[in-house]
Amino acid sequence: MGWRRVLFFIMALALVCVASACKNVTETVEPVLPTKLSEKEMPDDDKIKIGFSMDTLEEERWLRDRDLFKAAVEALGAEVEIKAANGDDSEQILQAEKLISEGVDLLVVVPHNAEATAAIVNKAHLAGIRVISYDRLVKNSDIDLYVSFDNEKVGELQAEAITKLVPKGKYVYIGGADTDNNAHLLKKGVFNVLQPLIDKGDITVVYDQWTKNWLPENAFANMEAALAANNNQIDAVIAANDATAGKVIEALEKQGLAGKIPVAGQDAELMAAQRIVQGTQTMTVYKPIKTLAQEVAELAVRMAKGKYIDTDRKVNNGKTEVPSVLLAPIAVDKENMDETVIRDGFHTREDVYR
Ligand code: GAL
């Protein structure tokens, strides 16, 4: 084989390697599947039907997830049935059982309780239906795929922004719901940044509580308790999302401290964006929901057609190394509000600067 042909052959091989590395998702049709799944009749001309089992529609973002996911699935020529359990575990399991008995081709789940939802994965697999974990990981189950943002990174971005403003002092951490695996990842990210400063004695975390069920009123009560326990001597607050940050700021407001103490949030909710440009909240973390919904819709339809999806990245959920896609979160403050959430059309400039 002449040297030119050898060279051409090497270049072609290199190109294939590069192409597959770009998208950390690979697809094969020869899966090693549990018997039931491999026997599942792939619908010929029937429309693919995706089941979407959601924890809640309480927070602003979940309404967006619901609508964007529905639009993305339908744009791919498939249909989607959506159910939201309003934070009730047994309701979520019942709703998922109904979707399974209706014969959806694939199930997408936003778990309320990371552990309890494993039952849904087992039931789906028994019916030959694969399951994707959407934004939140289902623990201790053979979940087929996990797609989310890098939630540990979210916590790091929050703590980096606040420690830049308050390198020394008393901190309050208002965590998320401890039933939600994301809340643990967020907290891990925050303490990745805080711990070295704590070890140096520069920072003291004087209050650290989960927020039961992510309910803002629970965050309000926790923040009031933190202020009372520390005679209002608090220098910074990191709250796990904007809904809880809003209640933290309400509690600070009551003590005449709103805008004087830096507060971090997450989700780039409209009211948070308004608080940031008005100066009562310091920053939030923007997660382009459109990208997440689009990614999951594409992967869900491909899997429903029998494709087996693998990824470079894996996340251990306590039972298995789950193939995972983790998208990048973006820190937002008043300096980059325009070129992030407004440029993406996540919010309009009029609404934010109202
Ligand atoms: C988390 C999610 C956040 C947040 C929260 C409350 O799992 O990643 O965006 O809003 O749930 O629902």
Boltz pocket constraint, residues with backbone or C-beta under 6 A from the ligand:
constraints:
  - pocket:
      binder: B
      contacts: [[A, 59], [A, 61], [A, 135], [A, 136], [A, 176], [A, 180], [A, 182], [A, 183], [A, 214], [A, 240], [A, 241], [A, 266], [A, 267]]
      max_distance: 6.0
